Amino acid sequence: MNRIDILEGIWPVMPTPYGDGGGLDAESVRVLAGWYADESVSGLLVSGSGGEYPYLLDDERTAMIRAAAETVEGRIPVMAGM
């Protein structure tokens, strides 16, 4: 497989879930990432791909990427938004 082949298929942009206090809801990140992986998408775009990048703190961005990647456990690739 060459590097461009990984971008084939369905790569949804995962929304960034926020909790009642306005911060990242890491548990919802895990639920969403697991659901996408269970639905057999080709890959997952997280952390700012939907336009929220400027509103995420660095630690929130890192936590979101880590939670999604750990949850899918290599079943699908995770690409971080920039």
C-alpha positions as CSV (number, residue, x, y, z in Angstrom):
1,M,0.0,0.0,0.0
2,N,1.4,3.4,-0.9
3,R,0.9,6.4,1.4
4,I,-1.9,7.9,-0.7
5,D,-3.9,4.6,-0.6
6,I,-4.6,5.2,3.1
7,L,-6.7,8.2,2.2
8,E,-9.2,6.2,0.2
9,G,-12.7,5.4,1.5
10,I,-14.8,7.2,4.1
11,W,-13.0,9.5,6.6
12,P,-15.6,11.3,8.7
13,V,-14.7,14.5,10.6
14,M,-15.5,13.7,14.2
15,P,-17.2,16.6,16.0
16,T,-15.4,17.8,19.1
17,P,-17.7,17.1,22.1
18,Y,-17.7,19.7,24.9
19,G,-19.0,19.2,28.4
20,D,-21.3,21.4,30.5
21,G,-18.4,23.4,31.8
22,G,-17.2,24.2,28.2
23,G,-14.2,22.0,28.2
24,L,-13.5,18.9,26.1
25,D,-15.6,15.9,27.0
26,A,-13.0,13.1,26.7
27,E,-15.5,10.3,27.5
28,S,-17.7,11.4,24.6
29,V,-14.6,11.4,22.4
30,R,-14.0,7.8,23.3
31,V,-17.6,6.9,22.7
32,L,-17.7,8.6,19.3
33,A,-14.3,7.2,18.2
34,G,-15.3,3.7,19.2
35,W,-18.6,4.0,17.3
36,Y,-16.9,5.2,14.1
37,A,-14.4,2.3,14.3
38,D,-17.3,-0.2,14.9
39,E,-19.0,1.2,11.8
40,S,-15.9,0.3,9.7
41,V,-15.1,3.7,8.4
42,S,-11.7,3.9,6.6
43,G,-10.2,6.4,9.0
44,L,-11.1,9.3,11.3
45,L,-10.3,13.0,11.3
46,V,-10.1,14.5,14.8
47,S,-9.2,17.7,16.6
48,G,-10.0,20.7,14.6
49,S,-11.0,19.3,11.2
50,G,-14.5,20.8,11.6
51,G,-13.4,24.4,12.2
52,E,-13.0,24.3,16.0
53,Y,-9.2,24.2,15.9
54,P,-8.7,27.8,17.1
55,Y,-11.0,27.2,20.0
56,L,-9.1,24.1,21.4
57,L,-6.4,24.5,24.0
58,D,-3.2,22.6,23.3
59,D,-3.9,20.1,26.1
60,E,-7.5,19.6,24.9
61,R,-6.2,18.9,21.3
62,T,-3.7,16.4,22.6
63,A,-6.2,14.8,24.9
64,M,-8.7,14.4,22.0
65,I,-6.2,12.9,19.7
66,R,-4.9,10.5,22.4
67,A,-8.4,9.4,23.4
68,A,-9.5,8.7,19.9
69,A,-6.2,6.8,18.9
70,E,-6.3,4.7,22.1
71,T,-9.9,3.9,21.7
72,V,-9.7,2.7,18.1
73,E,-6.6,0.6,19.0
74,G,-5.3,0.5,15.4
75,R,-8.5,-0.7,13.9
76,I,-8.6,2.5,11.8
77,P,-6.1,5.3,11.2
78,V,-6.6,8.5,13.1
79,M,-5.5,11.8,11.5
80,A,-5.3,14.9,13.6
81,G,-6.5,18.2,12.1
82,M,-4.2,21.2,11.9
